[in-house]
């Protein structure tokens, strides 16, 4: 009987550790309970939230300095939600970055006569 009660109490504590914390409703202490969020970041979150609730994860990442997609994914895994939703990574193709071979070609030195400089 004692073992059953102890097991139930430990299970309840384990569930509380992984309870979702919604960024739009959480207190500073609740935010700091999420692994990776300390006093400085929780302060930034609360300050940004004063203007309006976060619409989604993209809005959260855009408005809170120091939070990028990597941190958003880690915070979500630790139980943080935005509007009750977990973070879902999206793949964004960056077209402004040259391809790998183009970068190498751009870095080669060229003489005034058009010939590549020796390495």
Secondary structure by P-SEA (a helix, b strand, c coil): caaaaaaaaaaaaaaaaacccccccccaaaaaacccccaaaaaaaaaaacccccccaaaaaaccccccaaaaaaaaaabbbcccccbbbbbbbbcccccaaaaaaaacccccccccccc
